[in-house]
Amino acid sequence: MSAFELLSPKIKKAIWDLKWPALRPIQEVAIPLILETTDHLVLSAATASGKTEAAFLPILSAIEQSGQDYLRVLYIAPLKALINDQFERIERLCEYVDVPVHKWHGDVSGNDKKKFINTPAGILQITPESLESLFINRSTFLQSLWKQVSYIVIDEIHVFLATERGAQLRSLLFRVQEYVANPTRIIGLSATVNDPDGYIANWLSPEGPDQVKVIQSDDGDKEIFYALHHYPNEEQGKLPLELYRDIRDLTKEYSSMIFANDRGLVEETAVLLNRLAEHEGAPRDYLAHHSSIDKSEREYVEEILKTANRPKSVVCTATLELGIDIGSMDMVIQIDSTFSVASLKQRIGRTGRRDGMSQILQIYTTKASHLLHAVAVTELFLEKWVEPPQAYAKPYDVLFHQILSICCERNGLYLDDLMDSILRNPVFQVIPRGHIVDLVDHMIKKEYLELVPGAQEFIVGLEGERILRSREFYSVFSVQEEYEVFHLNRRIGAVDKTPAVEVGNNLILAGKLWSIESVDSNKDKIYVVPAVDAKRPVFLGSGGAIHRMISEKMQEVLCSNHLYSYLNDAAAQELKGIREVYARLGVMANQRVIIIGKNETLIELFAGTVISNTLMWMLRVMGVEQVTTNGLGHIKIVGRQDGILKLLESITKREWNSQELLSVTFPQEIYRTKFSFYLNEEQQKELHVSAMVDVERTVEFLSDKQFIVFTC
């Protein structure tokens, strides 16, 4: 029986009415697996390949007889905008089977939420944070809510892996399943999943990872037109005007997404491109989109892009990397390299979405290191490699958060019941029982928890209530302190609290120029008026860790003489220049260079962020006090280190413990999360070590590589 024939008559009618010529490849594979097996699934296919329908066509076929009376499907997405975007697509199918679909997030009205809570049915679309809020604020309804849930669909599942948010979500899934009458099936959707080590299978189904199928569909590989142009950045902090002129020439007649790696650069780029367009007498068709722009402004931009009758472009960050529908884009432009291969793959997937269209990507780099990084990421993408998912650090911070949430949900509980809830929760099974008891004792001591006299029952303590009652409690990821920005009574967005925010200074936000007229520090608001000139705003934050494979590929590119056809002349010349030293010295890919100068020693490690950080701390333990590492893994030591080879050898031969490394770790280097500050000192250290330190792989790396020293 074909996949189409397995679907219910009403869903078949929907497909006919929607005039689909055929099922997509991912749908052909997914439908029988969902309807004829009990496996959990991860559906991995390119953006716009029909993944959402691949999940919901068979799910709706399965629940059409009961979806009107019970909540049967929980759909979880990382962004409210993605929920809003998918709502219409799912609702269109649901109409054929009379199954309701509901949204639940901060922008949904109280009346709509009340109606759903009183008569839960069909499909609920929700973010992890709103799911958390249900456990805290609607605990009396949880049994009736979750009892008949059969399917949990997680959109963009790769976003949740290896993060504190993913640990929170995994805990919440376990807590949902505690109320469910029959086993639920989890279906993850992603465009970038790569699971060679089976981590996702264990994440989805720790009790039976062999019951998880990861389905990858290329949906017929599209032709990719790819180019990398280099424009040397001669003025610190500013991109060359020639680069912007080239982007303008390239995008005049095409709808495009222009990705930048920080929000300030998004703003500056949108303004400069609009100025270039105005200079030509053309419309201002470059829009800005990032997380600090007000939601209504972002939605306005998304709607303009979807309905535009002439080419328009959006300058954006990762807010548009995921599957939010903004219509068909002709090309994607990336300013400097993405930090990861997965991100590059996501962004390429945003172009060429219509059948028969090619995917077009243009990358611009401005520094030699960015060029090398971009080539390495590109080559790994072309080799079809993507960062494998990794486990989050030992989640002491999320455990603290979930203990408060569980105590609130249960209105207090005995120690044995609390321990049972934690120890059976798969995300916390990496934490020893004794450490959990230590955390509970610490929470009592600090009044985050309270032990009711006589009853031996744990409830949320006074300090815990203060944390729990904050609107920021539902999320476990950190956000910077911000000022909201208003023009008259209209909210434009927000900017980080920095010294640059003061009356009289100008800034760019939402692609427009503003002057700060007043600052209300008590209410964290600033008021602005239009300006004629401004600087890009400063947004704090970093791009995250670089995988070892990318760093290794950078070294491989350096040691190669291969000519990459996608480089323009300037990029090819720049790459040739940075290769010359390695070629002259005869350096090979398995070797690592140490340059000893008069006043400093440089180790060109190319080992990824974690190994670089670990080696930096090891060197400090060995007596090298002034040592730092940059984002790409180069280690710089102040002063000559003529005995560096012996020092590295001694590192591989001695025993190490984490306390030694912690003793030389500067406060600003400690791994911090939103809730790590509430842990006891030992558990803060454990969290840091599990997230940032890998002694075993560092020693293995040092033993495996040949280090060669050059003195100058």
Rosetta blueprint (number, residue, H / E / L):
1 M L
2 S L
3 A H
4 F H
5 E H
6 L H
7 L L
8 S L
9 P H
10 K H
11 I H
12 K H
13 K H
14 A H
15 I H
16 W H
17 D H
18 L L
19 K L
20 W L
21 P L
22 A L
23 L L
24 R L
25 P H
26 I H
27 Q H
28 E H
29 V H
30 A H
31 I H
32 P H
33 L H
34 I H
35 L H
36 E H
37 T L
38 T L
39 D L
40 H E
41 L E
42 V E
43 L E
44 S E
45 A E
46 A L
47 T L
48 A L
49 S L
50 G L
51 K H
52 T H
53 E H
54 A H
55 A H
56 F H
57 L H
58 P H
59 I H
60 L H
61 S H
62 A H
63 I H
64 E L
65 Q L
66 S L
67 G L
68 Q L
69 D L
70 Y L
71 L E
72 R E
73 V E
74 L E
75 Y E
76 I E
77 A L
78 P L
79 L L
80 K H
81 A H
82 L H
83 I H
84 N H
85 D H
86 Q H
87 F H
88 E H
89 R H
90 I H
91 E H
92 R H
93 L H
94 C H
95 E L
96 Y L
97 V L
98 D L
99 V L
100 P L
101 V E
102 H E
103 K E
104 W E
105 H L
106 G L
107 D L
108 V L
109 S L
110 G H
111 N H
112 D H
113 K H
114 K H
115 K H
116 F H
117 I H
118 N H
119 T L
120 P L
121 A L
122 G E
123 I E
124 L E
125 Q E
126 I E
127 T L
128 P H
129 E H
130 S H
131 L H
132 E H
133 S H
134 L H
135 F H
136 I H
137 N H
138 R L
139 S H
140 T H
141 F H
142 L H
143 Q H
144 S H
145 L H
146 W H
147 K L
148 Q L
149 V L
150 S L
151 Y E
152 I E
153 V E
154 I E
155 D L
156 E L
157 I H
158 H H
159 V H
160 F H
161 L L
162 A L
163 T L
164 E H
165 R H
166 G H
167 A H
168 Q H
169 L H
170 R H
171 S H
172 L H
173 L H
174 F H
175 R H
176 V H
177 Q H
178 E L
179 Y L
180 V L
181 A L
182 N L
183 P L
184 T L
185 R E
186 I E
187 I E
188 G E
189 L E
190 S E
191 A L
192 T L
193 V L
194 N L
195 D L
196 P L
197 D L
198 G L
199 Y H
200 I H
201 A H
202 N H
203 W H
204 L H
205 S L
206 P L
207 E L
208 G L
209 P H
210 D H
211 Q H
212 V E
213 K E
214 V E
215 I E
216 Q E
217 S E
218 D L
219 D L
220 G L
221 D L
222 K L
223 E L
224 I E
225 F E
226 Y E
227 A E
228 L E
229 H E
230 H E
231 Y L
232 P L
233 N L
234 E L
235 E L
236 Q L
237 G L
238 K L
239 L L
240 P L
241 L H
242 E H
243 L H
244 Y H
245 R H
246 D H
247 I H
248 R H
249 D H
250 L H
251 T H
252 K L
253 E L
254 Y L
255 S L
256 S E
257 M E
258 I E
259 F E
260 A L
261 N L
262 D L
263 R H
264 G H
265 L H
266 V H
267 E H
268 E H
269 T H
270 A H
271 V H
272 L H
273 L H
274 N H
275 R H
276 L H
277 A H
278 E H
279 H H
280 E L
281 G L
282 A L
283 P L
284 R L
285 D L
286 Y E
287 L E
288 A E
289 H E
290 H L
291 S L
292 S L
293 I E
294 D L
295 K H
296 S H
297 E H
298 R H
299 E H
300 Y H
301 V H
302 E H
303 E H
304 I H
305 L H
306 K H
307 T H
308 A L
309 N L
310 R L
311 P L
312 K L
313 S E
314 V E
315 V E
316 C E
317 T L
318 A H
319 T H
320 L H
321 E L
322 L L
323 G L
324 I L
325 D L
326 I L
327 G L
328 S L
329 M E
330 D L
331 M E
332 V E
333 I E
334 Q E
335 I E
336 D L
337 S L
338 T L
339 F L
340 S L
341 V H
342 A H
343 S H
344 L H
345 K H
346 Q H
347 R H
348 I H
349 G L
350 R L
351 T E
352 G L
353 R L
354 R L
355 D L
356 G L
357 M L
358 S L
359 Q E
360 I E
361 L E
362 Q E
363 I E
364 Y E
365 T E
366 T L
367 K L
368 A H
369 S H
370 H H
371 L H
372 L H
373 H H
374 A H
375 V H
376 A H
377 V H
378 T H
379 E H
380 L H
381 F H
382 L H
383 E L
384 K L
385 W L
386 V L
387 E L
388 P L
389 P L
390 Q L
391 A L
392 Y L
393 A L
394 K L
395 P L
396 Y H
397 D H
398 V H
399 L H
400 F H
401 H H
402 Q H
403 I H
404 L H
405 S H
406 I H
407 C H
408 C H
409 E H
410 R L
411 N L
412 G L
413 L E
414 Y E
415 L H
416 D H
417 D H
418 L H
419 M H
420 D H
421 S H
422 I H
423 L H
424 R L
425 N L
426 P H
427 V H
428 F H
429 Q L
430 V L
431 I L
432 P L
433 R H
434 G H
435 H H
436 I H
437 V H
438 D H
439 L H
440 V H
441 D H
442 H H
443 M H
444 I H
445 K H
446 K L
447 E L
448 Y L
449 L E
450 E E
451 L E
452 V E
453 P L
454 G L
455 A L
456 Q L
457 E E
458 F E
459 I E
460 V E
461 G L
462 L H
463 E H
464 G H
465 E H
466 R H
467 I H
468 L H
469 R L
470 S L
471 R L
472 E L
473 F L
474 Y L
475 S L
476 V L
477 F L
478 S L
479 V L
480 Q L
481 E L
482 E E
483 Y E
484 E E
485 V E
486 F E
487 H E
488 L L
489 N L
490 R E
491 R E
492 I E
493 G E
494 A E
495 V E
496 D E
497 K L
498 T L
499 P L
500 A L
501 V L
502 E L
503 V L
504 G L
505 N L
506 N E
507 L E
508 I E
509 L E
510 A L
511 G L
512 K E
513 L E
514 W E
515 S E
516 I E
517 E E
518 S E
519 V E
520 D E
521 S L
522 N L
523 K L
524 D L
525 K E
526 I E
527 Y E
528 V E
529 V E
530 P E
531 A L
532 V L
533 D L
534 A L
535 K E
536 R L
537 P L
538 V L
539 F L
540 L L
541 G L
542 S L
543 G L
544 G L
545 A L
546 I L
547 H L
548 R H
549 M H
550 I H
551 S H
552 E H
553 K H
554 M H
555 Q H
556 E H
557 V H
558 L H
559 C H
560 S L
561 N L
562 H L
563 L L
564 Y L
565 S L
566 Y L
567 L E
568 N L
569 D H
570 A H
571 A H
572 A H
573 Q H
574 E H
575 L H
576 K H
577 G H
578 I H
579 R H
580 E H
581 V H
582 Y H
583 A H
584 R H
585 L H
586 G L
587 V L
588 M L
589 A L
590 N L
591 Q E
592 R E
593 V E
594 I E
595 I E
596 I E
597 G L
598 K L
599 N L
600 E E
601 T E
602 L E
603 I E
604 E E
605 L L
606 F L
607 A L
608 G L
609 T H
610 V H
611 I H
612 S H
613 N H
614 T H
615 L H
616 M H
617 W H
618 M H
619 L H
620 R H
621 V H
622 M L
623 G L
624 V L
625 E L
626 Q L
627 V E
628 T E
629 T E
630 N L
631 G L
632 L L
633 G L
634 H E
635 I E
636 K E
637 I E
638 V E
639 G L
640 R L
641 Q L
642 D L
643 G L
644 I H
645 L H
646 K H
647 L H
648 L H
649 E H
650 S H
651 I H
652 T H
653 K H
654 R L
655 E L
656 W L
657 N L
658 S H
659 Q H
660 E H
661 L H
662 L H
663 S H
664 V L
665 T L
666 F L
667 P H
668 Q H
669 E H
670 I L
671 Y L
672 R L
673 T L
674 K L
675 F L
676 S H
677 F H
678 Y H
679 L L
680 N L
681 E H
682 E H
683 Q H
684 Q H
685 K H
686 E H
687 L H
688 H H
689 V H
690 S H
691 A H
692 M H
693 V L
694 D L
695 V H
696 E H
697 R H
698 T H
699 V H
700 E H
701 F H
702 L H
703 S H
704 D H
705 K L
706 Q E
707 F E
708 I E
709 V E
710 F E
711 T E
712 C L
